[in-house]
Amino acid sequence: MMVALLWGTGSLPADEKPDLFPRELVQFQPHPANPLFTGTGRSTWDELIRERGFILKDGNEYRLYYTGYRKGPGATMHLGLATSRDGVHWKRYPHNPIDDSEWTEDVFVVKYRGKYYLFAEGKQDRAHHMVSDDGIKWSEQGRLDIRHRDGRPIEPGPYGTPTVWIENGTWYLFYERRDAAVWLATSKDRKIWTLVRDEPVLRPGPETYDRHAVAANQVFRYQGRYYLTYHATAHRPWRDWSTNLAVSDDLIHWKKYPGNPVIAGNRSSGIYLLDQGRWNLYTMHPRVELFQSKRRAASKR
C-alpha cells in the first residue's frame, strides 16, 4: 500500500470515469538521480530550500526558481535560480540570489507575451508579484490587491501560495488563507483581483490525506480539462505534506482524484511539465525530486 501512495499506482473505483484522471497523470516512477537539487547544507544564503519552487522550460533551457534561506531564527527568504539542459542536472546561477530586495517564497513563474511574471509569498505570508524582461532581473510590483465581489478588500491577515492561469486575456489567481482553503480571483490588469465567489473553490477533506491544509501549486490543461496540483497534509501541527491532483471543467468546481495522494512521503508542491511526449512531475519540498510518468501523453492535448 505504501508503494501505491508514494508513486501513485492506486486504481480508480469502478464507478469513476477513467478519463477524468488519465493514468499518465497519476502513475509515476522516481528518477534514479533523485534528489536532483537541494540546499547547499553549508553556511550560504541557500543553505536550505523551502516549499514551492517553480520549473519552466524556456526554449532549450530548463529554469528552476527556488527560495533559499539560512538555518536558524530570523531567516530571510530570497529568490534563486538554477538552470539545466536536460531537466535532471542543475547548475546554480553564478550571481544568486537573483533578487534579495523582497522576502520571496512559494514562487510561481509564468512567461507571457515576452515577459516573465513571478507571484510569491512575502513577509508575513502576504502575496506579492514581480515582473522581468529576462527572468533574472526583477521589478517589484507590490502586494496583490484582492477584493470581494462587492469591492471590499479581503480580510486582513495572511494570504499566499499564489498560483496563476491565463486565458483569453483574463488572469486567474488561486490563493490560500492560512492553508485553510483555496480561493479564486480574476483580473484583467493584475492591479485589482476580484473573487469569482466569496467561498473557496477547494476545501480540505473529507478524506484523511488533506483534512488539515490545502494550497494550490499549478493549473494546466490536458485533453480538454483543467487540472490543479495542490499540496496537503493530514497532520496538525503540519508535517508530511503530499502532492495531489484535482480536475475541473470551469476552474471553479473541482473534483479530487480518488487515488490521492499522487506523491506522498513529504514530497509536496508538485509541478507538472510535459516534456518530449511524457509528463514529468517535480516535487519541491524540502528538496527537488523528479517522478516520470509510466505512460506517454496523449497526442491531442
C-alpha positions in Angstrom: 0.0 0.0 0.0 2.9 2.4 0.7 4.2 2.0 -2.8 0.8 3.0 -4.2 0.8 6.1 -2.0 4.3 7.1 -2.9 4.2 6.5 -6.6 0.6 7.0 -7.5 -0.2 3.4 -8.6 -3.6 3.1 -6.9 -6.6 2.2 -9.1 -9.8 4.2 -9.5 -13.1 3.0 -8.1 -15.3 1.0 -10.6 -17.8 3.8 -10.9 -15.2 6.5 -11.7 -14.8 7.7 -15.3 -11.2 6.6 -16.1 -10.7 9.5 -18.5 -11.1 12.2 -15.8 -7.7 11.2 -14.4 -5.7 9.6 -17.2 -3.1 7.2 -15.9 -0.3 9.3 -17.4 -1.2 12.0 -14.9 -1.3 9.8 -11.8 1.1 6.9 -12.2 4.8 7.9 -11.8 8.1 6.3 -11.1 11.0 8.1 -9.3 14.0 9.2 -11.3 17.2 7.3 -10.2 19.2 10.5 -9.8 16.8 11.8 -7.0 17.2 14.2 -5.3 18.1 16.5 -8.2 18.6 19.7 -6.2 18.9 20.6 -2.5 20.2 23.4 -0.3 23.9 23.6 -0.1 23.9 22.3 3.5 26.6 25.0 4.2 26.5 28.5 5.6 25.3 30.1 2.4 22.2 32.2 1.6 20.6 28.9 0.3 21.8 26.5 3.0 18.2 25.2 2.8 15.5 25.5 0.2 11.8 26.0 1.0 8.5 24.9 -0.2 7.2 25.6 -3.7 9.9 26.4 -6.3 8.8 26.5 -9.9 10.2 24.9 -13.1 9.5 26.0 -16.6 11.1 25.1 -19.9 12.2 28.2 -21.8 13.4 27.3 -25.2 16.1 24.7 -24.8 16.7 25.7 -21.2 15.0 24.5 -18.0 14.7 27.1 -15.3 14.2 26.3 -11.6 13.2 29.3 -9.5 13.6 28.5 -5.8 13.6 30.0 -2.3 16.8 29.8 -0.3 17.4 30.6 3.4 19.8 30.0 6.3 19.1 27.7 9.1 18.2 29.3 12.4 16.0 32.1 13.8 15.4 35.2 11.8 15.8 33.5 8.4 15.1 35.6 5.4 13.8 34.1 2.2 15.4 35.1 -1.1 14.9 34.1 -4.7 17.4 31.9 -6.5 17.8 30.4 -10.0 19.2 27.2 -11.3 19.3 26.1 -14.9 19.6 22.8 -16.7 19.8 21.4 -20.3 18.0 18.1 -19.5 15.8 18.8 -16.6 17.8 16.5 -14.4 21.3 18.1 -13.8 21.1 21.6 -12.4 23.6 24.4 -12.1 23.1 27.4 -9.8 23.1 30.8 -11.4 26.5 32.4 -10.6 25.1 35.6 -9.3 22.5 34.2 -6.9 20.3 35.3 -5.2 18.8 36.9 -8.3 16.6 39.1 -6.0 17.1 39.9 -2.4 15.0 43.1 -2.3 11.9 41.4 -1.0 11.0 38.3 1.1 10.2 35.8 -1.6 8.9 32.2 -1.1 6.4 29.8 -2.6 7.1 31.2 -6.1 5.1 30.8 -9.3 6.6 32.0 -12.6 4.9 32.3 -16.0 6.2 33.7 -19.3 3.5 35.7 -21.1 3.9 37.8 -24.2 7.6 38.0 -23.9 7.8 39.0 -20.2 8.2 36.9 -17.1 5.8 37.3 -14.2 6.5 36.0 -10.7 4.0 35.6 -7.9 5.1 34.7 -4.4 4.5 35.0 -0.7 6.2 37.9 1.0 6.9 38.6 4.6 4.0 37.6 7.0 2.6 35.4 4.2 1.2 38.2 2.1 1.3 37.6 -1.7 3.2 40.0 -4.0 4.3 39.9 -7.6 7.3 41.0 -9.8 7.9 41.4 -13.5 11.0 40.8 -15.6 12.2 41.1 -19.2 14.7 38.3 -18.9 13.6 36.2 -15.9 16.7 37.2 -14.0 16.4 40.9 -13.1 13.1 41.6 -11.4 11.0 44.7 -10.7 8.7 44.6 -7.6 5.0 45.4 -8.3 3.7 45.3 -4.8 1.2 43.2 -2.8 -1.7 41.6 -4.6 -4.9 43.7 -4.1 -7.7 41.1 -3.8 -11.3 42.2 -3.4 -14.6 40.6 -2.5 -17.3 40.6 -5.2 -18.8 43.8 -3.8 -15.4 45.6 -4.0 -14.4 45.3 -0.3 -10.8 44.3 0.3 -10.4 40.7 1.7 -10.0 40.4 5.4 -6.5 41.3 6.9 -4.1 38.5 7.5 -2.0 36.0 5.6 -2.9 35.1 2.0 -0.3 33.2 0.0 0.9 30.4 -2.3 -0.4 32.4 -5.4 -1.0 30.3 -8.5 -1.9 31.8 -11.8 -3.6 30.7 -15.0 -4.1 33.0 -18.1 -6.8 32.5 -20.6 -8.4 34.9 -23.2 -6.8 38.0 -21.6 -8.1 37.1 -18.1 -5.7 36.3 -15.2 -6.9 33.7 -12.8 -5.4 33.7 -9.3 -5.7 30.8 -6.9 -4.5 31.6 -3.4 -4.9 30.2 0.2 -5.5 31.8 3.5 -3.6 30.1 6.3 -3.7 26.9 4.2 -7.3 26.5 5.3 -8.7 26.5 1.7 -8.2 27.8 -1.8 -10.0 30.8 -3.3 -10.1 32.1 -6.9 -10.0 35.7 -8.1 -9.6 37.2 -11.6 -8.1 40.3 -13.1 -7.6 42.0 -16.5 -4.8 44.3 -15.4 -3.1 42.5 -12.4 -3.8 45.6 -10.3 -7.1 44.6 -8.7 -8.2 40.9 -8.3 -11.9 40.2 -7.8 -13.1 37.0 -6.2 -15.1 34.8 -8.5 -17.2 33.8 -5.5 -16.7 34.6 -1.8 -16.5 30.9 -0.9 -13.4 28.7 -1.5 -13.1 26.6 -4.7 -11.1 23.9 -2.9 -11.5 22.9 0.8 -9.7 20.3 2.9 -11.1 16.8 3.4 -13.2 14.9 3.9 -10.5 12.3 3.2 -7.7 12.0 5.7 -4.8 12.9 3.5 -5.9 16.6 3.1 -8.1 17.1 6.1 -5.9 19.8 7.8 -4.5 22.0 5.0 -4.6 22.6 1.2 -2.8 25.0 -1.1 -2.6 25.3 -4.9 0.6 24.8 -6.9 -0.2 24.8 -10.6 -3.1 24.7 -13.1 -2.6 23.1 -16.5 -4.9 22.0 -19.3 -4.9 18.5 -20.8 -7.4 16.7 -23.0 -9.9 19.5 -22.7 -9.9 19.7 -18.9 -8.2 21.8 -16.3 -6.0 20.1 -13.7 -4.9 21.5 -10.4 -2.0 20.2 -8.4 -2.1 21.0 -4.8 -0.2 20.2 -1.6 -1.9 19.0 1.5 -1.4 17.4 4.9 -3.3 15.1 7.2 -1.5 16.4 10.3 -1.6 19.2 12.8 0.9 20.5 13.6 1.6 20.5 9.9 4.1 17.9 8.6 4.4 15.1 5.9 3.0 17.2 3.0 1.8 15.4 -0.1 1.2 16.2 -3.8 -2.3 15.8 -5.1 -4.5 16.3 -8.2 -8.0 17.7 -9.0 -9.9 18.2 -12.2 -12.4 20.8 -13.4 -14.3 21.9 -16.5 -14.6 25.6 -15.4 -11.8 26.4 -13.0 -14.4 26.8 -10.2 -15.8 23.3 -9.4 -13.0 20.8 -8.7 -13.2 17.1 -8.2 -10.3 15.5 -6.3 -8.5 12.4 -7.7 -9.9 9.4 -5.6 -6.4 7.9 -5.6 -4.7 10.9 -3.9 -2.1 11.5 -2.9 -0.3 11.1 -6.2 3.0 11.5 -4.4 3.3 11.2 -0.7 6.2 10.8 1.8 6.7 14.5 2.5 7.1 15.3 -1.2 5.0 18.3 -2.0 4.5 21.4 -4.1 4.3 19.4 -7.2 4.8 20.9 -10.7 3.8 19.0 -13.9 5.9 19.6 -17.1 5.1 17.9 -20.4 8.4 17.1 -22.0 9.1 15.1 -25.1 5.7 13.5 -25.1 5.8 12.4 -21.4 4.7 14.1 -18.2 7.3 14.8 -15.6 6.3 15.7 -12.1 8.7 17.6 -9.9 8.3 17.9 -6.2 9.9 20.8 -4.4 9.8 20.5 -0.6 12.2 20.0 1.1 14.3 19.0 -1.9 13.7 18.8 -5.7 12.8 15.3 -6.9 11.6 14.1 -10.3 8.9 11.5 -11.0 8.4 10.4 -14.6 5.1 9.2 -16.0 4.9 5.4 -16.8 2.8 6.2 -19.9 3.2 8.6 -22.8 0.9 11.6 -23.0 -2.0 11.6 -25.5 -1.1 13.2 -28.8 -4.1 15.5 -28.5 -3.6 17.8 -25.5 
